[in-house]
Amino acid sequence: MKRIWNSFLIAFAMFSKIPVPRADWDKENMKYMICFFPGIGVVIGLLICGYGRLCVLADFGMLMRAAGFVLIPVLVTGGIHLDGYLDTVDALSSWQPKERKLEILKDSHAGAFAVIMGCAYFILALGVWSETEDQALPVLGIGFVLSRALSGMALATFPCANKKGSLGMFAEAAQKRVLKTVLVLWILACAGAAFWLDWRYALILLVTVSAAYGYYYHLAVKEFGGTTGDIAGFFVQVCELMMAGTVMLGGKFL
């Protein structure tokens, strides 16, 4: 039981800025860490819904409302996935062989293309969230859980491009059979909850996340020879923006 609790603490310490008690980062304590990764999405989803309610009560304008929705995931995670997004677009823009792209992922310096695409991401996200209907927020909140469950599933099933990196370390330490079972339960729970809330938004959400996951696999294998921690972060960011965008568009026509 203590090992499971420590895995929970390590997951929140690694993937969020939420204060938690310290746990030893050894292989035993990291076995079930990724099982708790979607829990950070639960926190983000609840904050998104809570902030949406606050916007209604305080009569916030469209810009203030959208800015909060864009910044909540960044503040909760400390931008760890955004960092992976920037590193990945930097590597992709280099048009170099796989080995060189993996080296660029490790480079702590941000290139011009990363800065440009980072700005583009925030501008697009601000626009998307400013057009999102309040009734879509609970389903989109579930999307933050779903993106992390699928990111964890990729760790257990995709080839690893860099076994010495953080993702390789997590994959080596993970109890993959348990991990897959737990993440499937997370995914099924997300799908069930989304359909219970609104089957139309849920259908859009699941089609979108499936497309994003397929793109993630194709990109990781073709361009890098497998996934890494940075590419996993890229997937989380792109997946969440795609879900917000398609659900927003769906709300215009439903």
Buried (B, 14 or more C-beta within 10 A) or exposed (E): EEBBBBBBBBBBBBBBBEEEEEBEBEEEBBBBBBBBBBBBBBBBBBBBBEBBEEBEEEEBEEEEBBBBBBBBBBEBBEBBBBBBBBBBBBBBBBEBEBEEBBEBBEEEEBBEBBEEBBEEBBEBBBEBBBBBBEEBBBBBBBBBBBBBBBBBBBBBBBEBBBEEBEBBBBBEBBBBEBBBEBBEEBBEBBBEBBBEBBEBBBBBBBEBBEEBBEBBBEBBBEBBBBBBBBBBBBBBBBBBBBBBBBBBBBBEEE
